[in-house]
């Protein structure tokens, strides 16, 4: 179960990195910094921390909304 949980989180991390890379002008360094830096959107946690805590869908949804690939909430 732990292996499956970790695998799912790593897949989510890769997906978030891909989306961040795309959003930040395809600059790997900027995407890496964004994923590792504390972020007010995630209550001061880095997107990496949020993903490793098991809440990676919040990060992916945020990135999908920012990229226009998912409509943002109206309220």
C-alpha positions, 0 to 999 in steps of 0.5 A: 500500500505504501509503494502504491501511495508513493507511486501515485504521489510521484506521478502527481509530482511529475504531472505538476512539474510538466504543467509548471514547465509549460506555464513558465515558458518551458524553463525547467529551472523556473518550474523547479523553483516554483514546485519547491518554493513556499506558496501562499496559495497552499497555506505557505507549503510548497507544491512539492510538500502538498503533493507529498502530503497526499493533496497533489490534486489541489496543485494539479487543479491549480495549474490546470486552471492557470493554464486554461485547461480547466475552468476555474470555480465561479464562486 
